[in-house]
Amino acid sequence: TRRILIGFALLAILSGCQSAKGNTVPEHLLGVWTTPHHKYADRYFEIRNDAIIFGHGGENFEVHALADIDQAQEEGSILYTITHLNHHGQRFTFAFYYDPANKGVIRFKNQREIAWTKEVR
């Protein structure tokens, strides 16, 4: 519970660092995404309107404030690029393709062979 409280505190602090663009995350991307691929079986990422959370296995996770989200058409697919800030304020990008078929599938731009699906809650 302490990690969760620290995560929320960091999220609240970093929320003030968000980009002025303030793009809204599309509804179909919101949620927890997982893959059955053996390399990432205990990993996940969660996309929220104000943050992206990276689960590193077990109770380990990182909360990054969402700064911007861009959408483009590339190779017949929708390419999303999320710009996010870690707790030190460093900017990172997270690029992935989204396919709306089969209730939605995300494939990382650098790992197209691995499919991530949204958990149903």
Secondary structure, DSSP 8 states (H G I E B T S, - for coil): -HHHHHHHHHHHHHHTT--TT-----GGG-EEEE---GGGTT-EEEE-SSEEEEE-STT-EEEEEEEEEEEEEETTEEEEEEEEE-TT--EEEEEEEEE-GGG-EEEETTEEEEEEEE---
